[in-house]
Amino acid sequence: MLPPGRFQPQFYTRRRPILDRGPRGLEVLTRRSIGRFGLASLLATAETRAEGLRQGRLRSLVWLSQWRSRCPLIPAPAVVDSAATKAALIRRCGLGEVYDFAQALDAGVVSVGSLGSEAAIARFAPIGEADRKGLREYGGVGEMLCNVFDREGRMLDHPFNQRVMSVPSGSVRAAPIRVLAAGGAHKQAAIAGAIKLLKPTTLVTDAATARRLTGGAG
């Protein structure tokens, strides 16, 4: 648990520690194999309007390539037009391999978002305002991998969730190590619901959110 605004992720090599601030930081990594190591993208990666998200994923791919690691992706929109389209993409377009890969995760690292206008999902628009409003009225408090859940940690039985191109939350929940990383007052209800949904082994958040979640003073 770190103070608000103080988190700076670091990757360590034998040369020196670097901050993950973009492609330039990758230049100091030493390319080497680390054995049977792979990372699966748990959510589709082809959002045309999510430029910031896409660039972050591309940096992750470059980082993984430095370690000669496998990283299966879901090359599709995060939300498709129907459950039938989702099923067809998985069965007939080679995406089933990613879903199969995710069935045997050793660790899962996810975040959650709120359904308000301040959420990242609102800026990148995989879920439009009309959808978010309807999902809030249906009891939704947050989303994990674009799948919307309620305050008790139950995935909404709603057609929207059937159109999301992500691995099932159950695949992440089945991993022995489950890391939930999220913070901020606007995400409090989403984080509380996600804790019930995911039952994380580790929660990474800011000090103020941790105090609110545990009943302490904000």
N, C-alpha and C positions, 0 to 999 in steps of 0.2 A: 504494500500500500504506500503510495507516494503523495506528497502534498500537491494541491491543484497547480497545474501549469508547470510542474517541475520534471515531467517525464521526458527523457530523451533516450530512446532505445539505442543500444550499442551492439555492434557485432565485433567480435575479437578475432584477430589473426595473430600469427607469430610476429608480424611486423609491428603493429600498433593498433590501439582501439580506434574505431571510426564511428561517426554518427551516420545513421541512415538518412541522409538528406538528399538523395537523388543519385543519378547515374555516376557522378564524379566519385562518390564514395566507394563505388564498386571497384574502382581502379586498383585499390590497394589489397584486394582479396587475392589470396593464393589459390589457383585452380588445383584441386586435388579431389580424389575420390574418398568418400567416407563410408563406403560399403553400401549395404542395402537400406538406402534412405530415400524416401519419396514424400511428396506433398501433393495432396489433391485439392483443387479448387472446389469448394463446396457449393458455390453459387455460380450461375452462368456469367460469362465474361464478355459478352458481345453487346453491351448496352451502348447504343450509338450516342446518347446524350450524356453519358457518365464519363466524361473525359478524365476527370481527376481520379476516379476509381480505376479506370482502365490503365492509366499511367502507373498507378501504384502496383497493379497486378503485373504489368510488364517489368517493373523493377524487380519484383519478386522472382519472376521467371529468370531474369538475368542472374540474380543472386544464386538461384538454384543451379543454373547451368555451370556456375563456377565450381560447384561441388559435384558436378556430374550426376545430378539427382533427377529422378523421375517426377514429373508434375503434370498429371492428366488434367485437362480443362474441360469445361462445359461450354463449347462455342455456340451459344444461343442467347437470345434475349432473356433477361431475368424473369420476365413475365410474358407468356405467350397468349394467344387468343383463345385457347380452349384446352381442356384436359385431354382431348383427343390428339391435338397437335403435340402436346407434351409426351404422351405415350408413344406417338409415332417417331418423334425425335430420339427417344431412348431406345426403342426397339429396332428402328430401321436406319438410323443415321450414326451408329457407332458410339452413342453416348452411354449405352449400358455398361461399357467398360469402366467408366468413371464411377458410376453408381456401385458396381461390384467392388471396385477398389476401396470405396468408402465404407464397405461393410466390415472391414478388418482394420480400422484405425487404431493405432497405438495411442494417439493423442489428438484432441480436437481443440482448436483455438477459434473462438467466435466472439463477436460483439453483438449488441442489440441496439435498436433504434426506437425512438418514440414515433408516434403517428401525427405529431403536430407540425406546424409550419417551420419550426426551427430544426427539424430533423434532417440529417444528410440525405435521407431517402426523398425528401421534398426537393432538395436542391438538384439531385441527379435524376429525379422524376421516373424511377421505375414503377412507382405507385403515385398516381395523380391525386389531386386534392379531393375530387369527388369520391374516389375509391377510399381514401384515408378517412373521410368524413363518414362514409357508410360503414366502414369497418369499426370505427370508434363507437358508432351507434349500436353496432352488433356486439359490443363488449370488448373490442380489441384495445389493448394498452401499449403494445409494442410489437416489433418484428425482429425475428432472428433469421438470417438468410432469406429475407423478404417474406417469410411465413409469419402470419399474424397470430398472436396468442392473447389470452385474457389474463386478468390479474391472478388467477389461480394456476397459471402455467399450462393451461390447456390450449392446444391449437384450435382455432375457430373452425367449426364445421361450416365452411363458407366456400362458395365456388371460386373465390379469388385464390385461396390457398392451393386449389387443385391445378392452377395455371402457372405456379411458380417453378422455375427450372433450377431447383437446388436438390441436394441430397436430402433425404428425410432427416428430421431432427433426431429420430430414434437411432440413426447411425452414429451421430455425434454423442448422444447420451450413452451409447453402449461402449464408447472408448474408455479405457482405464483411466486416462488422464483427460480432464475436461477443464479448459481454461476459459473463463468468461471475462472479457476486458471491456469495461464501459464505465462511464462516469457522467456527472452533471445532474443538477436538480431536475432538469426537464426529462431525464430518463429514469427517475426514481421508481415510478410504477412499472416501467418496462423491465428494469433490472430486478425488481422484487419478483415479478412474474417469471422472468427468465431463470432465476435461481430455483424456483419450484419446477420449472420445465426441464432444465438441464441438469440440476443437482451438481453444480461444478465442484471439482476438487480444489480449484484455485479461483479466487475472484481478484481481479486487478481493477482498482478504482481509486478515486481521490478520497482524501481524508474526510471531507464534508459529507460526501455521499455515504461513506462507510458509517459515519456516526448516525445519519438519518436512518439507514437500513437497520441498525442495531438498536434504535430507540434512544440514542444519545442526542445531545443538543446539536443543532446544525451549525 
